[in-house]
């Protein structure tokens, strides 16, 4: 069973515990399914899977009792209950400490990009339950200290449409191809794309769909087409599940991201980098870090040499350029040449006599005139 299926089963099991403990009479398989639907836990499910979940409860010490009852149609059917005083300790309302309550509230802020998904609803419901068992004095004290932790930049709540997130989650859970309208940075309008979604990835306050492009009938697959891609949800204008299923890739998305500190992936294999960083930025380069698997060699002058076994040019070069003269690529040699060429083109932007005017501000190579106090118009 994959991680998503296991997560879904555990979610159902916790709801089944709550439903069975709260029921006055044994519940049939159909009644259990109806209550799970009412809670938004399932859309449709076979009786066999419900029985499997109930067996799962028995393996973990719950005294599940099997009986029969008369259905609404008058037929006899199986029914389920949990015997009194068996397994009830697991559902005793816990005492809640301030650190636990504050930590959960902070976790909710971190999950804000997932507003509209079952992750968001789940943590909101859990907070509600804890608030009911916490004392009023504890809740008041927590409210006074709620600003003790700042999440910056704060993710926008309800940034994404609930219908879109629901469709994406359903496609991932059921391994269904997903039909999306997507506007890449190179496009001016949305294009229809069919993908095979593997997971949702939260990165830098935004959500990405990690997946592969679905093969087009009659067209030969290229190496680039088989590479995993990350579709930023901000650029998805619509998403609909299809009826076509697919097989998940053997390598989990989390493993594919192990060689990257950003969301960049390339069909080309990563390669080895050696980077020297001046003493002034050495600590920053180690704390950031440049790469999750970097090795650090400290130099006598306070600088460091970063050794990175697996990285991509297009991921590291922008970070190196941001450090300017404080970082030097020792290898690969061709990356040194690319950065040299980029530096020359940057210098060319600031040299010469040609000026450009943008909203009253004259900018140009070698000369920039800032409007004086008497000038009008926005900068």
C-alpha positions, 0 to 999 in steps of 0.5 A: 500500500502506498503512502497516500493510500495508507494515509487515507486508511488511517483517516477513515479508521480514526473516523470509524473509531469516533463513529462507533464509540458515539453510536447507541446501536450497532451500525451496518456496513452501509450505515458506516459508509453513509456516515463517512460520506457525511463527514467528507472522508470518502466519496465511494467505497466497497463493503470489502474495504470497510470490513478491512478497516474494521479488521484493522481496528481489531488488530490494534486492541479495539474490541470490535463486535460483529452482529446482525441487524435488520436493514431498512429493506427488511433483510438481515445484514452485518453490523458493528459496534465497539464493546464498552470499556474496551479501547475507550482510554484511547479516546479520553479527552487529553489534557492540553498544555500551552506549548502543544496548543501554540505549536498546533496553531503555528502548524496551521499557519504553515499549512495555510497554502493548503487551505481547501484540502483535507489537510487544512480541514483536519488541522482546523477540526483538531484545533477545535477539539483541543479548544473544547478540552482546554481551560478558558484560562489556557485559551486566554493565555494562548491568545495573548501569546499568539504573536510570539511566532511570526511566519514570514512571508505569511501564506495566503489563506484560501489562495487556491480554489477548493474545487481545483484542489479537490480535483487534484487530490482525487486524481493523486489518490485514485491515480487518475490522469488530470486535465489542466489548463496551465500558463507557463512562463513562456505562454501568454494564455493557458494551454490544455495539458494532461498530466499524471499527478504524483503528489502536491509539493509545498515550496516557498509558500506556494503549491506545486503539482509534481507529475509527468506529462501523459503520453500523447497517442501516436507520438514517440516519447522523448527523454525530456517528456519522461522527466518529472515536472512541477506545475505551479498551482498559481498558473493552473486555471482549471483542473478536471479528473479524467477516467484514465488511470496510470501506474505510479513511478517507482521513485517517490517524489520526495526522493527525486527532490533530495538532490535539489534545494529548489524545485528545479529538475532537468532531464540531464543528469546532475553533476559535481560542483566545487565552489569557493565562497569568501569569508564574508559569506562563508557562514551564510553559505553553510547556514542556507545551505547551497545544497542539502548534501553539500560538504564543507571544507574550511580555508585558512582565510575564513572562506570555505569550499563547497563540494556538491556531488549532484546538482544542476547548472540552472539551479546553482548558477542563479544562486552563484550570481547573487553572491557576485564576486564573493563566490567562485566556481572551481569546477565544472570549467564550462560553468566558469565560462558561462558565468564569465559570459554572463558577467560581461553582458551585465557590465555591458548593460551599465556601460555606454552612453545610451539612456532610457526613461521610465516614468521620469527616471532616467536610467542607462549605462554609467549614468542614472538621474534621480528626479529632484524634489521639484519633479513630478510623477511616480518613480 
